[in-house]
Amino acid sequence: MRELPSGQSLVLKLFYLEQRSIKEISEYLKLPEGTVKSRMSSGKLSLKQKITRYERMENTKLSFHSLDEAIMA
């Protein structure tokens, strides 16, 4: 996520790591909800492209599971 623009990275961190809602992020950053959604969408797409590129270069397939799933296993 370090390679993403700071606006995208921050929105993704707030949403996924701090589990804030779109509305909460919007209020916290003083941005319209549409801007938050746009940054999330762009950030997820960029992250997906970077992961796909890495997987091809390393000839591997990364697996992402939530921490809750790992704990419950």
C-alpha positions, 0 to 999 in steps of 0.5 A: 500500500506504500506505493499507492497515492496517499489519498487512496492508501489512507482511505483503504486503511481507514476502511479496512484496518480501522473499520470505519464507514464511508460516512465516518471517513468522509467526515474525518477527512472532510471530503464528500462521500463520493470522493471517498468511494472514488479513492477506495475504488481506484486504490483497490484497482491499483492494489489488485494490479500491483498484486497481479504483476507481483504474482506473475513476476514471482510465479506464485499465487498470493492468498488473502484471508481475513484475520477472523477466518484464520483465528476461527480455523 
